[in-house]
């Protein structure tokens, strides 16, 4: 059974950066809801129906890829039910939550990002709706310098 790493957190907290490092370290396939969304919906409206289809497609692709190797999922995962569904895909699964202070997130969200359309208002909205992570998880503080974040991730998966 291959490892599944679920990288979750609010927009602008460094999920994609962390997911890339984990995928590199584990030689894993990387699946991002932002990329899947743009493939399924070139002009996304961010409706609940769209969000459901994006996560369904991510889980379908993850199931396929887990047959061949490790997989990293990069998504907000705002609801406990989504995290539980992801955890059910592999007996060897871990959740990494990315976190940073709101000023860091705001700065990141005001910059150009190729796949994500989220801005600081989206961050605030999702922060209100984000269900607490009750599942066992590790938190990665992305306020730290990038080299320290990478070092911490490498130590987790040593």
N, C-alpha and C positions, 0 to 999 in steps of 0.2 A: 504494500500500500504506500502510495506516495504522499508527501506532505502538502497540505493546503494551508496557506497563510492568508488570513483575512485582514486587510489593512483598512481601518475605518476611522471616521472622524469628521469633524465639521469642514466645510469648504475653507481653503486657504491655510489649513493646518499642516500641510506637507505630505499628504497621503501619497501622491504620485512620486515624489522624491524618495520616500521611504520604500514604497512598493518596488521602484526600480532597483534600489540597493538590494532588497531581499531577493528579487528575481535573479539579479546578477550573482549573488552569493550562492543561491541554491540551484542555479542553472534552470530556473523555473519559467514556465509560460506565464505571461503577465496579461491579465484581463482587466480592462478598465471600463466602468460604466460610461464614462464620458465618450470614449471611442465607440463603444457599442451603440450608444444613443445616436451619435452622428451618422453611423452606418444605417441604422434602422429608420431614423427620422432626420433627414438632412436639415430641416428647419424645425427643430423641436419646440413644442408648446409647453413641455414640462407638466402635462396632465398626469393624474394618478394612473390612468390607463397606460400612458407611455412609460411611466416609471415601472409599472408592473411588468410590461413587456421587456424592458431593458434588463431588469433583474432576472426574469425567466430565461432570457437568452444567455445572460452571464452564467447562470447555473447549468444550463444545457451545455455550453462550451466547456465549463469547468469539469463537468462529468466526463466529457470526451477526453479532455486533456489529462485528467488524473489517471486515465488508463495507461498513459505514456510517460508521465513524469510529474514532478512537483508543479504546483500552480499557486500563483499569487493573485488575489482579488483586490482591486483598488476601487473602493466605492464608499459613499457616506455611511451606508447601513444604519439609517436613523431609527429603525424599528427593531425591537428584540426578535420579532418573528422572522425578519430577513436574516439576522445573524444566526438564529437557530437553524434556519433552512440551509445556510451556507455550511455551518458546522456539521450538519448531517451528511454532507457529501464525502467526508473522509474521517476515518477513525483517528488519523494523525493530523489534527487541525489546531491552529493557534490563531488567536485574535491579537493584533497589534492596533492600539488606538493612538492616533497622532494628536498631539495637543501643543498649543502655543498661546501666548497672550493675545488678546483681541486686537491690540495695535499691530502686532506682527501679521495677523491674519488680514487685517484691513489693508495694510501695505501690499501684501502679496496679491490680494484680490483686486487692487487697483492697477496692477501691472497686466501686460499682455500674456495670455495663456492660450495656446492653440486649440485645446479641446473643450475647456470649461467655459461656460457662460456665467458662472456664479459671480456675484459681486457682494459687497459687504451687507447689503440689505437681505440677500439670500442667506448669508451666514447667520444674521440675527434671527431670521425666520426659522431656519433649521435648528438653531440653538434652542429655541423655545420648544420645538416639537421633538427633539432628540430624546429617545427613551434611554434611561440609564443602562449602562452595560453591566448586567448582573453576571454574565458568563465570565469565567476565568479569562483574564487578559493581561497584557503588558502595555504600559503607556510609554510612548516615545516623545520626549520633549524636543520639539523641532525649533525651539528658540535657541538651542545650543548651536555652535558653529557646525557647518556641514560635515567637517572631518570628524567631529565628536559624535554626531548622529550616526555616521557610517561606522565608526568604531564600535558604538553601542550595539548596532544591529549585527555586526559581524560577531560580537561576543555572544549575543543571544543564540545565533545559529552556528556556533563553533563546533 
